[in-house]
Every structure is written in structure tokens, then in C-alpha cells.
């Protein structure tokens, strides 16, 4: 390992207002952090050497308790509303001081790290954690400076993470006792009352989603990315359940990253130095890369064990369905380092259309790409969540609405500029149902989806005839090697054509209805790409 560890009372944290801490553990090696966790009773080692911990009350993010400080720098630029809740500057200062006082006379863990694999956009971060396992997470997920870089390290941003500190809403101005607050002016993030480590990761993603598009004209993206043998870069967007991780983890292509990237004039770069993967029902057969990455240094969250053993039971969701593991990127054997790639040649928007209306693959115009990017559509099916008994539409702007400090149209327009400049192919890939909706039709086989992706990447789809669907006006190929031609055209795959038209129009109406919240800020090219139907009551 190339980082240094310090266990010393005089490790300077005074500049952060923490001069009265009992002990500062500075840039500890993962093995030291794991030892600290075990000694303190905060975690146990599994039979494969990974550290398993419990994050406490919260096992997922709390979007309603995410705030952005409202001040002169943010008042006219941030997309205020249910995604970005306002927090007053004076309340932030008072809460900051209360957190510093809470950490006084405690042992803390400090991590110097950075984000953005492209040096031109590097952002140095200093993370202060109350718990050793939170610091291990920061080591795993962020990029790691060398020993020489740490000697002269100067932070751009600070994260103070204290799960044990509970806010008082009446005093602090929070909604409840947990919170994650970003202050763009003071370049400080406060996270308290929750031990869920994803709050650390996503707070920095939100910061980059503001800085890069707003100040650098770099498109920030919630996506995975990989590189082919010829150096061609591909990007995969998709909400949970669409197959983003599975389809981007191609054994014939190298992984740039699995979750967060930037797209500059030079190419694509990963924000992170690690992966944060879901573990529910994980097997070596279904997700070999993730399964094999779980070893010493990996951090498992909220998992269960096979009775009487330290062997993880990945089917055990007694704590949460959101069981997770974090690990450094180099735990994936085909990850590229540095995690950068050229300008993408192909972009895939993944959707699990449980209504069976969208083609298995279709090629989008720039306007359609921007419209579908803002829409961020997929569908949940019965059994995926409590109370869902039939297919349900889900929309998340830019495939990551919860992390957007700017209005979604800002990202879409920047995407459109890049698509036109570099003549990038954008494909809408349906990994859901064909021949009918969920319960009637059948799920598109993974082998067919992989064949369609391969044909798009190799240019084979450029050589075939395309047709247009009704309602959505999507252009789809009529043939593809390895894929039955009868499933490529949704309408023809349905036995009941009347029912197809009904379901297709209903889905198109849902798109139009969802887009109403963004329409006033969208340009004409985006608006023209909407489905050509009337919104029904």
C-alpha cells in the first residue's frame, strides 16, 4: 500500500476546529482500521476476511434529510425543491460548532483522499469519521493519494461524519435527528445521526454534480463505463433493476467504473476509487466480479450469517434488502488504472419496461436522448417492493434525480451538446418484457440483450433496416444476429394488438405527465421528442 498511517495525539486537526480531540488516527492502513473496528466491537471478520458491520438505525439514504445551504452563491443556481431542501447559513454554522463539540474528547479517524481520476478536475477531500469502519469506507470508495502526495496534501473540501451525533430539530433546523448538509460556499459537508456510509459517497457525488457542469462544463453522470479492446468507450445509464452492473461488467471489456463518471472534452473519467455494490442474493454465478471482490479490506454492511458461522448468507434480508459491500476498484481484475477513457462512441439508456411496449433496442435522436435522459424511466414489477401488485412506472431525472443540485435540463442540454459535437450513438435498451406486460409476456433473455449490445458496439446495427414504433416514434432494427426478429418489434410480438395500443398509449401518457414538471425549462428540441399523445385524466 502506498499511504501512510499515523496514530498520534499531535496529528494536527486544529485547522478543522478539532484541537480538543482525545486522539486523531490519521490515514490509517485498512488493516489498522479493521483492527480498530474489531477491538472496539464494531465489526467482525467473515470467513473470507471481509469486515462486516451494522450501520445502525439507517440502512439506506434519507433523501428528505438532505439539505443545501442557501446563500448568495447558491440561491439562483441550485434547483430548490424536494431534492434540494434549503438550509440557512447561520443554522449550518451553529450545527457545525455543535458537531465539533460532540467530537471533542473523542477518538476520531481522518482520511485524506480525492475524487476524479482526471488530474485536471481532481478535488481533494479530508474526511473526519467518528467510526473506524466509516473511514475504511472512505478509503475504499475515494481515490487514494500516494505517500508523497499526503505529505503536502491540502484539502479542497471537508466531510465531518458523526453517526452518534443526533440533531435537535427545534435547535438545529433539521427535519429530524439525522441529516446530510452541503455548504458550497464553505466547502464543508456535515453528516450526522446516520451510520449509512452511502451518505458519504453520495454527498460528494452531489458536490461534483454542481461543480463540474456549473463551473467546468463537464457532464457529471450516474452511470457505469467500460472500454473495448480497440479502446472504444461505452457508457451505461440505468436505475436499479435494469441490469446496469451486470451488462457493464463484460469479460471482453475493461471496467472504468460502476457508478459515477465525468465527461470532459478529453473523454470519460471515474469519480471514485472503488465500488459500492448491492449484495442481496449475491452468488458467484450471477455476479462473479462482485463475489470475488469480497475479501480482506472489503466492508460488508447489514448482512446476515449462516447460523453458527461467519459465512455470509446473502439471501438474509432480516436487516434490510439494501445489503452492501464496498471495495477498492483494483479488487476487480479487469479495472483500468487510471480510470479514464476516450470520448464515448456508444451510450446505453437501460430500462426494464415491465409493460412490454418499448423495443429491446432502439436508436435515439439527440432530442430523444435528451428527453429520455431527463425522464429516466424504468418500471417496478410485483414483488420488488411492498404494495406493488402490477407494473408501476418509475422516473428519476438523469437516472439520479436525488443527487442533482442543478435543474435536470442543465445536464440534458450539456449531454445534447456533446452528442452533436462527437456524433455519439445513443441506444435505448429495454431489459424488461416483450410480447405482453409482466404476467403475460416474457422477460427478454440476457443473451439477447448482450447480443444487441455487441451488435451496437461493433457497428453491425448500422448495416440493417430500421422501423419506427407508434406513440414513442423510436427507431428499432428489424434484424440482429442472435436475436429472434419477432421480438424486435413490440407491437408484432403481442397477440392482442388492441391491448398493445391501450398499454402503449397509457405509458406514453405517463411520460408526458411526468415531464410536465420540467417542460418550462426545456428547449424546443427536447419538447419535440415527447410521445405524440394527449395526456388523459
N, C-alpha and C positions, 0 to 999 in steps of 0.2 A: 504494500500500500504506500501511497506517496504523500500522505498527510501526517501532520504531527499532532500529538496529544499532550495536553498539559493538565495536571491535577495540582492546582496551586491556589492558595488564598489570594495571592497578589496578581493573579491574572486579571488584567485591567478591564473592568466593566463599568468603571466610573463614568465614562462618557455616555453611557446609556442610562445613567441615573441609578445604578445598582451598586453603589460603592459599599453598601452595608450588608451585602450577601455573606452568608457564612462560608460558602465555598463556590468557586466557579470552575467547572470542568470544561476545558476549552479544547474543541476539536479532537475529542477522543476517538480512538480507533474503534470500529464496530465491535471487536472482541471485548474491548474495555466497557463499552456501553452495555453489551449483553451481560457481562459480569455484574455490572452495577444493577441491572434490572433483576437478575436472579437473587443477588444478595439482599435487595430491598423487597423481595417478594412480589415484584410487579410483573413477572412473567416466568414461563417455563420453557425448556428446550423440548422440541418434538424429537421423535426417533430419527429424523433426517437432519437434525441440527438447527432447524429454524426456530426463532424465538416466537412464542405465542403469547399474546397479551389480550386483555379485555379493556375496551375503551370506555367502559362505564355507562353512564346514563344514555349517551348518544352513540348510536351505531351508524349514523349517516349524517349528511349535512342538514342544516336547518335554514332553508332559504329565507324564511320570514325574519330571521335574526341576523341577516347580513346587511350592513349599513355602509354608506359612503359619506364622508364628511362634506357638508355643504358649505362652500366658501367662495371667494372671488374667482378661484381657479377652476372650480367645477360647476358653478351654478348654471352656466349657459352651455356646457358641453356634455354633461352626464345625462343619460336617459333616465330621468327620475320617474319613479312609479313602484310597482310591486317587485321589480327586480332590484332596483337600487333605491333603498329606503334612505331618506335624509337623516343625517346625524349632525347636531350642532357642534361647532368647533370648540366652544367653551366646555361643553359636556365631554368631548373627547379628551381635552386636557385634564379635566378633573378625574375621569376614569383612568387615564394613563397613570396619573400620580397614585391613585389607589392601588393599581396593579403593581407598581414599583414597590409600594409599601408592603403589599402582601408578600412579595418575593424577598423582602428583607429578612435577614437571619435564616434564609433557607439555602440549600444547595441547589445550584442551577447548572444547566448544560448549555453551552454556547457553540454554535456551528457557523463557520464561515463557508459560504457556498456561492454559486452563481447560477443564472439561467441564461439560455440562448447559446447554442453551440457555435453560431457565427460570431466571431470576436467583435464584429462591427456593432453588434447590438447587445453585447454582454451586459448583464445587470448583476452587480454584486449584492449579496444578501447576508445579513447577520441574523441568525435565528437564536432566540433565547427560549429554552424549554424548561418547564418545571420537571418533566419526567425524562429519564434516560431513553425510553423507547420512542418518545416523540422526536428526540434528537437523532436516533437511529433512522427513523422515517425520513428526516430531513437529509441525512447522509445518502440514503438510498435514492430519493426522488430528485434531488437537485444535482447539478454538476459540481464536481469536486476539484478545488484548486490544488496545485502541486504544493509541496513543502516550501519551495522558494516563493511561490505566489502568496502563500499565507503570511510569510514574514513581513510583507509590505501591504497586506490586504487592507483596503479601505471600502467600507460598505456604502452602497447607494440607498438600500432600503433595510429596515429593521422589522422583524416579526417578533412580537412578545406573546408567548403561548403559555397560558397558565390554566389548565383544566380545573384546578382546585379553587380558583377564584370565581365566586358567584356574584354577579352584579345585583344591585338592588334597583329595580326599575324606577322606583319613586325618586331615588337619588341620582341614578346614573343616566336615566333617559332611554334605557333599553326596553325591549318588549317583555323579556323575561330574564332569567339569571344567566343565560348563555348568549354569546354574541361573537361576531366577527366584523370588525370595523376597519375600513381602509381610509387613510388620510393621505391624499395625493400631494398635498402641499408639504406636509412634514415627513412624507415618505416613510410612514410607520403603519404597521398593521397590528391591531390588538385582537387576540383570540382568547376568550375566557369561558369558563363554565362548561366546556365540552372537551372530551378527550379524543373525539373522532379526528384522526390525522388528516383526512381528506380536506378539512377546512384549511390546513396549512398549504397544501398543494393548490387548491382552487383559489385561494386569496391572491397568490402570485400570478396565477393564470388571469385573473380579473385585472390585475395591475397591467400585465402585458397587453391585454385586450384594449386597454385605454392608451397606453404609451405608444405602442407600435403603430396602430392605424392613425391615431390622432396627431402624433408628433413626427413619425418616421415614414409614413406612407407604406408601411409593411402590413400585409394582411395577416392577422392572427387567426388561427384555425383550430377548432376542436376536431381533430382528425388523426388517423394513422397514416404513415407514409413508408414506402419501400422503394428499392432500386433494382432494376433488372440487370442481367449480365452485360447488356450493352450500355449501361449507365442511365437508362431512362427512368425517370421518377414518376411514381403514381401515388395519388392521394385518395384516401377512403374516408368519407364522412358517413356518419350513421348514429342513430340513437341506440340505446340499449336493446338488445334482442334482434338487431338487424344483421349481425354477422361481421361487424367491423374488425374485431380482433382476429377472428378465425380466417377471414378472407385476406387480410393484410399479412398474416403470418404464412407466407408462401415459401416452401422449402427451396424454390428455384429463384427466389429474390431475397435481397438483404434488407433488413429492417432498419429504417431511420429512427422511427419511434412509434409508439402505440396510441398517443393521446393528444399531444399539444405541439403545434408547429407554427412557424412563421414563414411567409413567402415574400422575399425581397426581390430586388431587381436582379440579383445574382442567382437565386434559387431558393430551395426549401431547407429549413434548419429546425432541429428539435429544440424545444424549450428546456427539456428535462434531461436528467442523467439516469433515470430509472423508470420502472413501470409500477403501476398500481392496479392490479388485476382482481377481478371477482373470482371467488373460489367455490361458489355453490355448485355442487355436483361435479366438481373437477375430477377428471380422470386422465391418465397418461395417454389413453387412446384418443380422447376428444381434443385435448389441449396439451400436447406433449411439451411444447416450449415452456408454457407456464408451469406445468407439473414438475419438470426437471429443474426449473429455476428456484424451486423451494428447497433451500438448503441453508447451511450456516451463513448468517448475515441477512437472510430474508426475515421479514417481520409479518407474521400472521395475526389477523385481528378477528376476534369474536368467533373463533371456530370451536367445534366440539371434538372430543376424542372418542375413539372406540373404548368401550368400558374397560377400565382397569389397565389401560395402556397409555403411551404417549404417541400413539399413531393417530393422525388426524382423520376424523370422519367428515368428509367434505359434504355428505348429504345431511349432516346435522345442522339444522337452521333454528335450533331452540333459542339462540340469542338474537339472530337476525338472518334474513335472506341475503343481506349485504355483507357477507363474509369477504375478507380482502387479504391480499398479500402484496407487499412492496419489496422490490429488489433492484439492485443496480442494473443498468442496461446490458453490461457485459456478462450478465448471467444468461443472456440469450445468445446462443452460439453464433448466429449469423447477423448480429447487430453491427452496424458500421460505426467506425470511430475515426475522426469526429463525425457526429450525427448530422451530416449535411448532404444535400443532393442538388442536382441541377433543376432548372425550371421544369415543372411537371409537364408531361405530354398528355397524360390522361387523368381525369378526376372522376371518381365514382361517388354518387349520392346513393347510399343504401337505404332501402325502405322495406319493411316487412308489411306488405299490403295484404292484410287478412281479408279484404273484400274481394280479392281476385280480379281487380279491374285494371291495374297497371301492367304493362308488358314486362316480361322477365328482364328485358333491357331495352332502352330507348336512348337516342342521341338528342341532346338538348341544344337549342339555340342559346345564344348569350342571354337573351331576355328570359327564356325559360329557366336557364341556370340560376339567374338572379332571383327569379320568382320562387323557384323550388328551394333555393338556399335560405331565403327568408322564411319560407313555410316550414321547413324541417319536419317533414311528415313521416310518421310510421303508424302502425296500429297495434294495439294490445289485444290479445285473444283471451278467451275464457280460461281461467285457471292461473293466469300470470299475476293477478292481484285480487285481493278480497273484493267481492261485489261485482266483478266483471263476468257476465254470463254470455256475452256475444261480442263480436269485434267492436273495438272502440278507437276512434281516431285520436291521435296524439300529435301535437305540433309543438316544436321547440325551435324558435328562431335561430338560424345559423347553426343548427344542430348543437346548440349550447346556450340557450336563452338565459339561463341562470347566471352566466358569467360575463354578460355584455354590459359594460359601463356606457357604451355609445348606442345610439339608435341602430337597429338591425340594418336599415337601409345604407348606413355608412359602410358597413362591411360588404354588403351586396354590391354596391357601386364600385368599391375597390376591387372586388372579385371580377366584376364585369370589365373593368379597365385592363386587368391582367390577362383575362381570357382573350380579348381582342388583340392586345399587343403581341401575345405569344402564340396565338392560334391554337389554344388548348382544346382537346376534346373533352366534353363533359357528358357522362353517361348516368342515367337514372336506372338503378339496378334494383329490381323487385326480388327480394329473397323470400317472399311470402307465398301466397296461394295463387293457383291457376285453375281454370275450369269451374270456378264457383268460389263462393266465400268460404271462410272457415266453417267446417262441419259438412260442407257439400263438395267443394273442390279438394285438391291435394296440394301439399306443400311442394314447392319447386325443389327438386333434388339438388343437393350441394354440388354434385358432379356436373350438373347442367350449368349452375351459376359459375363454377370455376372455368368451364369451357367458354362461356360467354365473356368472362373477364380476359381470358387468354386471347380470344379472338379480337377483342378490342385492343389489347396491348400490342399484339403483333401486326395490327393493321388489316387483318383478314375481313373485318366487318366493313372496311372501306370499299370492298370489292363486290358487295352484294346489294340487292334491291331493297329499298325501304318503303314502308307504307305508313299511313297516318291513322292514329286512333281517333274515334269520336270523343267529344267533350274536352279532353285534355290536349288534343292536337299533337300527340307525341309521335315522333318518327321512330319506327322499330324495324329491325332487319327481318326479312322473311325467311332466311335460312342461316344456319350456323352449324359448323361441323361438330358433331357430338351432341346436338340438341334436337329433339323432335320438332319439326317445323310447326306442327299443330298447336304447340303451347306458346309460340312466339306472338301470336295474335290473340289477345284476350277474348274478344267477342266470339271468335270462331271456336274457342276452347269451351265455351259454355253451351250446354244443351238447351237451356231456356234463354232465348235471346231477349224476350220481353223483360225477364228478371234482370238480365245483364244491364239493359238500358236504365232500369229503375235504380239499381245499385250504383252504377257509374255516375248517374246524374246526382244522386244523393252525396256521393263522395266529392264530386266536383263542387257542389253547393257548400260542403264543409270547408273546402279550400278557400272559396270566395269569402265565406263568412269569417273564417279565421283571419284572412288578410285585411279585413276592414280596419283593424287596429293599426296597420302600417301604411295604408293606402295614401294618406295625406302627405307623407314624406317620400313616397316612391316616385321615380321618374316615369315617363311615358313608356319607355321600352319595357320596364318591369310590369307596369299595369297591363300592357298589351298581351302579356304572356299568360294572363289568367284564363282559366277554363271558360268557354263561351256558353255559360248558362245563367239563368236567373236565380237569385237567391230565393228560396222558398221559406215560408213561415214555419 
